[in-house]
Amino acid sequence: MSDKLKSLQAFRFKDKDAEKVVANSEKIQKRVKPTSNTYPEQYKDVRPSLVENLTLLFIGFNPGMESSLQQHHYAHFSNLFWKLFNQSGLLLQCLGVLDPQYLSHNYDNDELLQVLVKDGTTYAKPEHDYELIKYKIGFTDLILRCTRTAQELPMAEKLANVPRLIDEFNMSSSKHIVFIGKGIWEVIVKYVEVELGIKKVKLSKETFMWGLQDSQNSRLYALVLKKFQSKISADSKVFVFPNTSGLVGSLKYEEKLKLWQDLADVISKT
């Protein structure tokens, strides 16, 4: 891992960081009340899993308490992340990016692969998150510290972490960037709005669709996407998926799975 990626993983929010980010937004400044981490010591940060030249990078909001305790991403038993990951066939498609015959060429000599893949079906679990980096699948969060809910995080802290996140995208050269939760993407959009000095872009049914992001229906959203894309690799595709928490029911499971399958299809054509 490069020194730059190591420094990104050691990033910690400080109030002064937020002052620079939100300086141009009086509305945000009035509303923000940064808080410190008051959780017991056993609730530690969950570090990102990053290397160069990632095929796929998942971005969560921040670690929940169960993920913090287990030190793995999407670890709560009610979280649908790993079920969707396995049923969509994403791992198999990422293996195909490494080598169209990766599975047949490496299966007998790769003990991890023998655990993860059986008879064409994958069985990845939270405990495998850091090991998936071997197959160019990474994980990070907008905020690295644990809270019970994302609502506990002040807007200043969210915005102050966006530059770190963008640096992670660039240092890992992620080909497919997947935000797990619309709320994370809304923070990114807000950050870009402040930079551009434009009015709030409402991510409504008319301007926003789940999955691969485009801007056909909104001139302002087109400006935001163009500005964000200029900050990351031109080859990176940006996807926004519903939160996989068991507490979030914005879409039916079949609708969520279709989004994940569409992503797998895009990766298969890489």
Secondary structure, DSSP 8 states (H G I E B T S, - for coil): --HHHHHHHT----HHHHHHHTTT-HHHHHH-------S-TTS-----B--SS-SEEEEESS--HHHHHHTSTT-STT--HHHHHHHHTHHHHHHHHH-TTHHHHHGGG-HHHHHHEETTEE---GGGTTGGGGGTEEEEESS-S--SSGGGS-HHHHHHTHHHHHHHHHHHT-SEEEEESHHHHHHHHHHHHHHHT-------TTT--SEE---TT-HHHHHHHHHHHHHS-TT-EEEEE----TT--SS-HHHHHHHHHHHHHHHHT-
